[in-house]
Amino acid sequence: MGRSIPRVGDDEITIAIGKRLRQARIDKHLSIAEAAERADIARQTLSDIERGRKDAKSSTLWRILDALRCDANTIVYDDDVVITS
């Protein structure tokens, strides 16, 4: 059988997505202000999402991913935990 996928709660999902978005932004050498401007969202909104304080609406998440030129799989999957709902 395939590997077991650990389940995580909503709070863990929000935090994990935020951490991965932050890392993707840092990897692209972008400040929060630069990434937020590219995504056409408020800097504080991006900061709150990266810190896991706010859930990103799907349209906002899509704009952030586009601004970072980042594939959604990069944000949703990692080696240890797969975000599912």
ChimeraX attribute file (.defattr): number of C-alpha atoms within 10 A of each C-alpha:
attribute: neighborCount
match mode: 1-to-1
recipient: residues
	/A:1	3
	/A:2	4
	/A:3	5
	/A:4	8
	/A:5	11
	/A:6	10
	/A:7	13
	/A:8	14
	/A:9	10
	/A:10	13
	/A:11	12
	/A:12	13
	/A:13	20
	/A:14	19
	/A:15	18
	/A:16	23
	/A:17	23
	/A:18	24
	/A:19	17
	/A:20	17
	/A:21	25
	/A:22	22
	/A:23	14
	/A:24	18
	/A:25	22
	/A:26	14
	/A:27	10
	/A:28	13
	/A:29	12
	/A:30	14
	/A:31	13
	/A:32	19
	/A:33	15
	/A:34	14
	/A:35	25
	/A:36	21
	/A:37	15
	/A:38	14
	/A:39	20
	/A:40	13
	/A:41	15
	/A:42	14
	/A:43	16
	/A:44	12
	/A:45	17
	/A:46	26
	/A:47	17
	/A:48	15
	/A:49	22
	/A:50	24
	/A:51	18
	/A:52	19
	/A:53	15
	/A:54	16
	/A:55	20
	/A:56	19
	/A:57	10
	/A:58	9
	/A:59	9
	/A:60	17
	/A:61	18
	/A:62	16
	/A:63	18
	/A:64	23
	/A:65	20
	/A:66	15
	/A:67	17
	/A:68	21
	/A:69	12
	/A:70	16
	/A:71	11
	/A:72	13
	/A:73	9
	/A:74	13
	/A:75	20
	/A:76	16
	/A:77	15
	/A:78	12
	/A:79	5
	/A:80	8
	/A:81	15
	/A:82	18
	/A:83	20
	/A:84	13
	/A:85	8
